[in-house]
Amino acid sequence: MHKLLTGSLTVERLQLTIADLPPTLQGVTLTQFSDFHFDGIRLSERMLAEAIETSNALEPDLVVLTGDFVTTDPAAIHNLVPWLKGLQSRSGIYAVLGNHDICYRRSRPEVTKALTNIGIQVLWNEVAYPLGTGLALVGLADFWSASFNPVPVMGAIDPTIPRIVLAHNPDTAVRLQPWRVDLQLSGHTHGGQVVLPGIGNVSQLLSQTYRKLPRQSRRFVPWMKECDRVSKHWEWAQGLHTVGNNRLYVNRGLGTYLPGRLCCPPEVTAITLV
């Protein structure tokens, strides 16, 4: 059933040129996972196992996880972490939280503690240097969180140092334009889930239609309202984009909501920096 709703796992491979990248980091590799929603409904154990096995076969220098480990109840994280313990990386595993990971007051501490206990470092408006001082890894609080404030974090980094920013919601890219961002890695949109050949991302079409409706009519189309709420920039729903002077990559995620995925398969991203 899961295979019918999601399609087969894909590996998206990127080679990105990073200005000022130290010679010692030429060819460094990362894998990115996003949007697990591991609650027994939205992601099968078979798909999760395949994704982890795929990443391990790539032998990455770094693994990054860009949020939404759970859907609502944070207790679901305890079923996910035994799987995540199987992830392999030369220089560690780093994560940021998504909007679903902070649903309730207890969500953020419970999800963070569970990940930390298996050696995954959760960044919440923090900077790390897992590959050395020549490349900064920034992890931001979720865009919808009251704690989202990139100013002190981004301002603390030497502007000559390249940096990768982990931010669950791609809309974050708008707020990050004043700073250098060599690569922002996000998720959140699930790629739109339904992409019709020749027509495009259905979520984007619904959002655009909703914005054109008279305000008094919008309450009659709650599904359109939800699409518009999820993302203001559905044009960035998946893949590589340029936002101002910065670059953004959006992973389609692993988890799937009904009605399922069409021409928008779940993804593990393999990135090589040169």
N, C-alpha and C positions, 0 to 999 in steps of 0.2 A: 504493500500500500504506500509506504513512504517513497519508494522508488518511482511510483506512478505520479505522486504529487510533486516530487522535487526534480527528477531527472538525475543524470549521472554527475558525480563530482568532477570538476574541472580544475586544472592547474593553470593559472595565468602567469606567464613568465615575462618579467620586465628587466631590461638593462637600462639603468639610468646614469647619466653623467652628472657628477656632483662637483661643483667648483670648489677648489681648495681642499679636496679630499687628500689626506696624507698618502704618500706612496705605500705605506705599510697596510693601508686599508683598500688598496686596489683589488677589486674582485670579491670584496666581502659580500656575503649572502645573508638574506633574511627571508623568513617565511611569515606570512600574516594570516591569522584566523580572525573571524569576526562573527558576532550574532549567533551564538550557539542556541540560545533559548532551550536549554536542555531541561525539559520538564516532563519527559515521557510521552509527549505529543508531537512536538515540532521538529525534533531531530532524533533519528533512529540511532541505536547503538552501532549498527553496521556502518552507517555513513560516518559517524564520529571516529570509529576505529580506522576506517579507510583514510580519512583525512590525516589522522595522526601518523599512520604508517607512511603515507605519502610524504609528509613533512620530514620525517626521520630519514627516509631514503635520499632526500635532497642534502642531508648533512649540513644544515644551516649554521652559520656563525651566531645567529641571533633569531629568536622567535618572539613575535609581538602579537598580542591579543587585544583587539580594539572594542571590547565591551559587549554588553548584553549576554552575560553568561546564563542568567535565569530570565524568566518572563514576569512572574509576579512574586510568588512565595520564595524568599531567599533561601529557604531550607533545601531547595533543589540543588544548590551549589555542592552539597555534600555527596550527591550522586555523580556530579560531574568531575570533581577533583581526582577521584581514583583513575579516571581516564587521562586527565591532563598530566598526571605523574609520569605517564609514558612518553611525553614529549622530550626530545633530545635536542640540545643546542650547545655549541662550544662555549658561548659567552653569556648564557643565561636566557631567561624567559621574562619578559616585561609585559605589563598589562595596564590598561585604563578601564574605567567602568563606564557603562552606558546608562541611559535613562531607566531601563528596566532594573538595573542593579541598585537603584536608589529609590525604588517605589515607596518603601515604607521607612520609618525611622530606624528600624533595626537592619534594613537591607544592606546599606553600605558597610557597616562594621562586620556583619556576618560574612558577606561575600569576600571582603578584603582579608579577613582573618583566615578563611578557608584556603584562599589562594596563597597567602603568605606562608601558611603552614607546610605547603608542599614546595616551597622555594621559588614561587613566582612573585616577582616584585611589582607591586601595584603602585603606580605613580599617580598622585593627585596634586596637580599643580607643582610638579617636581621635575628636576633635571638629573639625569644619570649619564654616566660615561662608561658603559659596559665594554666598549671597544677601544678605550683609551681617550685621552683628552682632545684628540683631533676630530671627534665627532660626538656632538651632544644628542642625547635622546630625551625629548621633552614629553611628559605625560600630563595632559590637562584634565581638569574636572569636566564632567559632562556639560555640554552647552546649555542644557535646561536646568542645571543646578544653580542654586544661589551662590555657590562657591566659584563659579566660572569667572575667572579674572586673569587674562593672560599677561597683563601689564607687568607685574613684578617678576613673573617667571621668564618671559621673553627678554625683558630688559636686563636680566642678570647674566645673559650669555654674551661672551665676546663676539661682536658682529663679524669677526673674521673667521669664526669657527662654523663649519657647516653643521646643520642640525636636521634631525628627523622629528616630526611632531606627531604624537599619537593623540587623536581626538575623535571620539566616537561619532559625533554628528558632523557630516561634511559642511553644514552651514557655518561651522566654526571658521571656515576659510575666509569668510567675509571680514570677520573681526581680526584676523591675523595679518591682513595686508600691510599694516605699518611696519612689520618686521620681516626679516629674512626667514623664509621657510623653504629649505631645499626640497623637502618632501613631507607632505602631510598624509598620514594613513588613517582612513576612516572606514566606517561601515554604516550601520543604522538603517539604510534604505532597503536592504535586501535586493538591491538592483532594480527595485520596482516590482519584482516577482513575475509580473505578466507583461511581456513585451511582444506586441503583435507585429509580425513582418510587414513592412511597408507602412505601418501606422505609428509604431513606437511604444513608449512606456505608457501603459494605461493609467498608472497613478499620476503621472505628469499631466495627462489629458484631463483627468478628473479634477485635479487641483486648478488647472487653468480655467476650466469651465466654472468651477465654484467661485473663483474670484470675479467672474463676469456677471454672476447672478445678482439681482437686487438683494439687499441685506435682509428684507423681510421674507424672502423666499429661501434663504440658506438653511433655516431650521428644518426644512422638509427633506433635506438631502444630507443626513449625518455622515454617510460613507464618503461623500465628497469633502466634507469638513475635516474628517480624519486624515484623508490624503493630504490636504493642504496644511494640516497641523504638523504632520510627520516631517515634512521638508518644504522649505521655501525655494529650494534650488534642485528640483527634480532633474534638471539637465545634468546634474553631477551624480546621478544615481548609481553609476558604476563606471569603472575604468579610470583612465588618466586624463586630467584636466589642468589647464593653466588658469589661475585666479590672480589677476594682477601680475606681479613678478614671481609669484609662488606656484608650486606644483602640488596637486592634490590627487591621490589615488583612493578610489572607493571600492572596497571589497564587497561582493554580493552576499557574503555570509554563508553560514551552514544551515541555520534553522529556517523553517518555512511555516508561514501562516496559511490558513485556508484563504482562497480557493486553490492554493498551490502555486507552482512555478511553471511558466511557459516561455521557452526561449530565454531563460534566465537561470541557468543552473547554479547550484552551490559551488563555492570556490575556496581554494587555498591559493594564496599568491606567493610566488617565488621571485624575489627581487635581488638583482646583482648590482652593486655600486661600482662605478669606474670613474 
